[in-house]
Amino acid sequence: MVGLVPGSGHATRHASTTSRTQRVLDAVGKRRLTLGGSARSAASPADAPAASPAVLPASWKKAARSSADRSRLVRRLVYALTGEEAQGRPLWTDVTIPTDPDELRALLGFILTTRPPGALPADLAADLDALLEAEAAERGRVEAMTLPSLAVTHRVGGRLGRVLALWRGNLVRLRADAVLNSARSRMLGCFVPGHDCTDNAVHAAAGPALRQECDSYMRQAERFDPRRRSTGEPPGGAVLTGGYHLPAGYVIHTVGPVIEPGAAPSVQDRRVLDACYTSALDVAVAAGLGSIGLCAVSTGAFGYPVDMVGMVAVEAVVSWVARHPDSPLRIVLCAGTAAEAAAYERALAPPP
């Protein structure tokens, strides 16, 4: 179906939630509740929030690694967050707290996905920091700088073969200086629990501090240009924020084109998508970063065909590298799905 994702400003086709999340939805009941084509940075490395989270007490880190203690930590967070109020009214009512640890963690994800931007109390923030750090360690990380380049995997010659890599894996596991996020125009992440999109995955792994920083950026942008309150972040640009609990030091957010169901991307849509990748690479270089992981922008709910995105992404990177012959930036094309990997492979294949 087509609808506005709360807080997103984008019309999207809602993907079905996972069965686990659906069980949680059934359990908790209802909640009451760019610069076109150019680069913009919300924060430079000098003034951006620390890429790594605050130092946590060793006891918390140790406790969060124990599955039993982690479950107690999750339960404490769920009880505290379901008791939150906004403007003197409870955000949640009639919530049934599940006993199954997986469903309990899914409920916490539900709460954080739908929670408006805002700072957590210090004790809850420390609890959540410990949990997210433990989960990040459990996922593991892949070093962008040690992935084999296209010179090795695809026999691509020249500088392009040396600086570009193709990796099939989860973007939130990539240890790069920055990763690219396919953002919604409101810049606040996805508000649909269980929605399988890059925006949701990045915000969930980074933690709610990322949404808070994005909200601060948008408030500043709206004060500068009040039209932003209705238009949101312009498509084709790039905004740099901290990475928080991601292995990546920073997140570069870009708003791509939205293709309506049944429609084909226009020439302008292609230009905007190209600008998304170019702007992200420009911001990475301007910030002095050495590596970046690129996601497939505007696929899935945003409606841009995966095959076309793969071609545009590769062509944009090839053109950018040619225009920056002295840049050592390591670029990783991250394929989160088999379809994305196949699209990149076709785009990289030599002509017949």
ZILIN-V144224 format. One record per helix or strand of 3 or more residues. SS is the DSSP state (hx for helix, st for strand). FROM is the first residue (numbers start at 0). TO is the last residue. If there is no record, write none. Layout:
BEGIN
ss: (SS/SS)
from: (FROM/FROM)
to: (TO/TO)
END
This chain:
BEGIN
ss: (st/st/hx/hx/hx/hx/hx/hx/hx/hx/st/hx/st/hx/hx/hx/st/st/hx/st/hx/hx/st/hx)
from: (1/10/18/57/66/100/121/143/149/157/163/170/177/197/207/227/238/249/266/290/299/305/329/337)
to: (3/12/27/64/81/113/138/145/152/162/167/172/182/205/223/230/241/254/285/293/301/322/334/347)
END
